Structures are given as structure tokens and as C-alpha cells.
Amino acid sequence: MPLLKIPTPLRPYVEGKSIIEVPGENVSEVLENTINQFPALEKHLYSDDHQLRPFVNLFLNEDNIKDLEGTNTPLEENDQLMIIPSIAGGIPGRF
């Protein structure tokens, strides 16, 4: 079963877990099954029209799913899917 790694800011919505074993043939199914198990997580991943929020990045092993087949990317038994939220902040124009 694929593993879903949860970043620290989202762990309160998944009972504090850092890794969840979730069934699914592709990324979309894993996310759907995760939301079914932890409904409070949905608003943090999806917009009102059920599209992944732009600041939510998903990596399959080392690859961004945007560079693969998006949420249709197939998964294998021991794959690791990671949610990596974009981080914003700082002062515009300064590095």
C-alpha cells in the first residue's frame, strides 16, 4: 500500500500522524481515501471546486506529480507520496 507523508502543519488534521498508509491505484485515489478517513484535511488540500490548491505540491518518491501525470499518476505498492506545501513570507524584493 502506498505511504502518504504528512507535513507538520497538516498533522493536526490527521490525528498527529506523520505517515499514513493509504490504499489507491493512483494519486487521486490515495487523496480521496485520505479525505474519507480524515475529512478535516480536505479544505487544506482542495478548493471549493475540488481542485488541488495551487500551494499544495505532491511528490511521488523524488518527482513532482505535475511533471508526471498529475493526480492520475499511477502508484505502486511501496511508493511514497509526500505533501509539500509551498512556503511564502518575507519581504518582497529581498532575498
Secondary structure in CASP SS format (residue, H / E / C, confidence):
PFRMAT SS
TARGET T0000
AUTHOR 0000-0000-0000
METHOD secondary structure of the structure
MODEL  1
M C 1.00
P C 1.00
L E 1.00
L E 1.00
K E 1.00
I C 1.00
P C 1.00
T H 1.00
P H 1.00
L H 1.00
R H 1.00
P H 1.00
Y H 1.00
V H 1.00
E C 1.00
G C 1.00
K C 1.00
S C 1.00
I E 1.00
I E 1.00
E E 1.00
V C 1.00
P C 1.00
G C 1.00
E C 1.00
N E 1.00
V H 1.00
S H 1.00
E H 1.00
V H 1.00
L H 1.00
E H 1.00
N H 1.00
T H 1.00
I H 1.00
N H 1.00
Q H 1.00
F C 1.00
P H 1.00
A H 1.00
L H 1.00
E H 1.00
K H 1.00
H H 1.00
L H 1.00
Y E 1.00
S C 1.00
D C 1.00
D C 1.00
H C 1.00
Q C 1.00
L E 1.00
R C 1.00
P C 1.00
F C 1.00
V E 1.00
N E 1.00
L E 1.00
F E 1.00
L E 1.00
N C 1.00
E C 1.00
D E 1.00
N E 1.00
I H 1.00
K H 1.00
D H 1.00
L C 1.00
E C 1.00
G H 1.00
T H 1.00
N H 1.00
T C 1.00
P E 1.00
L C 1.00
E C 1.00
E C 1.00
N C 1.00
D C 1.00
Q E 1.00
L E 1.00
M E 1.00
I E 1.00
I E 1.00
P E 1.00
S C 1.00
I C 1.00
A C 1.00
G C 1.00
G C 1.00
I C 1.00
P C 1.00
G C 1.00
R C 1.00
F C 1.00
END
